[in-house]
Amino acid sequence: MGFISQVISVICGLIGLIFTVFLVFNILEKSPGNERMQKLSKIIQVGARSFLFSEYRILFVVIFLFAGFLWLVSSYQMALSFILGSAFSVLSGFLGMSIATRANARTTNAAISNLNDALTVSFNGGAVMGMIVTSLGLMGLGGIFFLGNGNTELMSGYAMGASFVALFARVGGGIFTKAADVGADLVGKVEANIPEDDPRNPAVIADNVGDNVGDVAGMGADLYESYVGSIFSASVLGSIAFSFKGALFPFFVASSGLILSIFGIIFVNYYIKKTKEVEPEKALHFGTYLTSFLQAIVVFFLSKIVFGNFYSGLIVIMGMVVGILIGVVTEYYTAKKPVTELAKSAPSGSAPLIINGLALGMESTLFPILLIGTAIILSFYLYGLFGIAIAAVGMLSTLGMSLSIDAYGPIADNAGGIAEMAHLEPYVRERTDKLDAVGNTTAAMGKGFAIGSAALTALALFASYLQVTNISIVDLNDANVFTALLIGAMLPFLFSSMVMKAVGNAANLMVEEVRRQFKEIVGLMEGKADPDYGKCVKIATNGALKYMILPSLVAVIAPIIVYFLLGKQAVAGMLAGTTGSGVMLAIFMANSGGAWDNAKKLIETGKYGGKGSLAHKASVVGDTVGDPLKDTAGPSINILIKLMSIVSIVIIPILIRIFE
């Protein structure tokens, strides 16, 4: 393979970054609105930036300590690769969130004119995150591949750096956003009976900040890690099965997906501009399907050129189709008939609503698992373990487009909050709510997509672990392996417990502070005095930073402990157990939480009693229970199962060389 083919991913990454610059200028040239709107947007920007800087101070210490460890036991190149993977992940999250917090007021101001302009601004704000994540991920990993001449060990360091940042960003951001959300909802909506995003609510700014640090920076880091992990694992297995061309093929697929995502983003902008009264959901879905269709055509040619047949192209397309179908199933359970049935149980109180929501989440695991299982079997039949890895790459190949749609949601949500707090005309909030409603659905679909990609990526990483440790078979008749399997199946539950307790503890402090301000600040409820927003932001920040470290260490320490106690085969058993239970638990949590959220929104439209009714109060409780499930614990499990695999791939071979 020639020089150009080896650096094509770096070139495509640079093209993606150039396109991102144009998107940024397009957003920033829009007006952020009146002085009040600009002030609110600035407060959200400062709060989000302050949290990320505080989080990164802790994270950088961990990164450099671990990099020092890698330098001692492996090489300085490995340590630098790990630092680069971490740095690019941090950079993508920070830059994407910085633009999102500037797009919010501009979306609100655009909504004063019409829905089309508001959709354009919010979508382009999300597209910045989508393009930065894929461009930096592909450019960084492609650069390591080229400079290291396909050295898979160096690429594993880069992937582990991405995973480290992702877990901290997801857990920390998730704790922040849900602590603020719970405080704002329970005290503001239920106790004080004031509307959502009411400026009198002290937690409302922290809630809007949380949307950005959790659902923009956190989600971006999550999918950055999946994207890098899938390409890395496919490249490792491809090099074993087909030598250098097999190692390069995943980079070709990802590169074409990035370029076609640019076309998809341009098309959505054109479609919105040319449509008189645009339907946001239709515009965004059409962009996704067009990008996927074009990618399907391209990968057929790539497969024929590289391998002389269409098998790998078929596998990539199957991965894309499974990703879309998982999104459709997720949309059904979180936005269609099951949500209506769930809302019908709300007039009977919180208990029936919660029971039915739990049952819905459990049921929703069926079809995604069947879809993932079908993809695994068919891809393995066609191309073995390399086929499974390529299916994961296919699912994530158009991430630039799918993440753009996912990251658009928090921007629309923020825009609605600013419209409410700035006391704009009701029709402005109606327009932003229309965008937000679609954003809730795309966010739920994005979580389903992330879980599906995590399952395939984790399986590919599992296969890579077997390769690097020279394990030919994992024997469940071995007591050590079976014990480790059970331990692995338990870990997602232990991890989720830690994360949810963290949300609960931070939320308790938030609730007490909001109640205190309502009680002690004279004139607050009458709108004659301003709340202390900064105190609530500080509580959420301190709570997230305090409680994010212990859960994050589980993923790093568990494989090492199991190796020393039970052996390298037992580590494989543990990874299998964690992947199996973790995928189920993540789907269950995401869909239960998403259904409770949308059931609340359905009731708020006037159904089953509307706002202020018993059904509404029950739905707020259900939504509050679901928040840490769908936005903190559930998404973090995706990273847990992949980070454990990456740590095992990198660290266990080093330990084997030292102790065996």
Secondary structure as the mmCIF struct_conf table of DSSP 4:
data_model
#
loop_
_struct_conf.conf_type_id
_struct_conf.id
_struct_conf.beg_label_comp_id
_struct_conf.beg_label_asym_id
_struct_conf.beg_label_seq_id
_struct_conf.end_label_comp_id
_struct_conf.end_label_asym_id
_struct_conf.end_label_seq_id
HELX_RH_AL_P HELX_RH_AL_P1 PHE A 3 LEU A 28
TURN_TY1_P TURN_TY1_P1 GLU A 29 GLU A 29
BEND BEND1 LYS A 30 LYS A 30
BEND BEND2 ASN A 34 ASN A 34
HELX_RH_AL_P HELX_RH_AL_P2 GLU A 35 VAL A 73
TURN_TY1_P TURN_TY1_P2 SER A 74 SER A 74
HELX_RH_AL_P HELX_RH_AL_P3 TYR A 76 SER A 113
HELX_RH_AL_P HELX_RH_AL_P4 LEU A 115 LEU A 147
TURN_TY1_P TURN_TY1_P3 GLY A 148 ASN A 149
BEND BEND3 GLY A 150 GLY A 150
HELX_RH_AL_P HELX_RH_AL_P5 THR A 152 GLY A 183
HELX_RH_PI_P HELX_RH_PI_P1 ALA A 184 GLU A 191
BEND BEND4 ALA A 192 ALA A 192
TURN_TY1_P TURN_TY1_P4 GLU A 196 ASP A 197
TURN_TY1_P TURN_TY1_P5 PRO A 199 ARG A 200
TURN_TY1_P TURN_TY1_P6 PRO A 202 ALA A 203
HELX_RH_AL_P HELX_RH_AL_P6 VAL A 204 ASN A 212
HELX_RH_PI_P HELX_RH_PI_P2 VAL A 213 GLY A 218
HELX_RH_AL_P HELX_RH_AL_P7 MET A 219 LYS A 274
BEND BEND5 LYS A 276 GLU A 277
HELX_RH_AL_P HELX_RH_AL_P8 PRO A 280 PHE A 307
BEND BEND6 GLY A 308 PHE A 310
HELX_RH_AL_P HELX_RH_AL_P9 TYR A 311 ALA A 335
BEND BEND7 LYS A 336 LYS A 336
HELX_RH_AL_P HELX_RH_AL_P10 LYS A 337 LYS A 344
TURN_TY1_P TURN_TY1_P7 SER A 345 SER A 345
HELX_RH_3T_P HELX_RH_3T_P1 ALA A 346 SER A 348
HELX_RH_AL_P HELX_RH_AL_P11 SER A 350 GLU A 363
TURN_TY1_P TURN_TY1_P8 SER A 364 THR A 365
HELX_RH_AL_P HELX_RH_AL_P12 LEU A 366 LEU A 396
TURN_TY1_P TURN_TY1_P9 SER A 397 THR A 398
HELX_RH_AL_P HELX_RH_AL_P13 LEU A 399 MET A 421
TURN_TY1_P TURN_TY1_P10 ALA A 422 HIS A 423
HELX_RH_AL_P HELX_RH_AL_P14 PRO A 426 VAL A 468
TURN_TY1_P TURN_TY1_P11 THR A 469 ASN A 470
TURN_TY1_P TURN_TY1_P12 LEU A 476 ASN A 477
BEND BEND8 ASP A 478 ASP A 478
HELX_RH_AL_P HELX_RH_AL_P15 ALA A 479 GLU A 520
BEND BEND9 ILE A 521 ILE A 521
TURN_TY1_P TURN_TY1_P13 VAL A 522 GLY A 527
BEND BEND10 LYS A 528 ALA A 529
HELX_RH_AL_P HELX_RH_AL_P16 TYR A 533 TYR A 547
BEND BEND11 MET A 548 MET A 548
HELX_RH_AL_P HELX_RH_AL_P17 ILE A 549 LEU A 566
HELX_RH_AL_P HELX_RH_AL_P18 LYS A 568 GLU A 604
TURN_TY1_P TURN_TY1_P14 THR A 605 GLY A 606
HELX_RH_3T_P HELX_RH_3T_P2 LYS A 607 GLY A 609
TURN_TY1_P TURN_TY1_P15 LYS A 611 GLY A 612
BEND BEND12 SER A 613 SER A 613
HELX_RH_AL_P HELX_RH_AL_P19 LEU A 614 PRO A 628
HELX_RH_PI_P HELX_RH_PI_P3 LEU A 629 ALA A 633
HELX_RH_AL_P HELX_RH_AL_P20 GLY A 634 PHE A 659
#
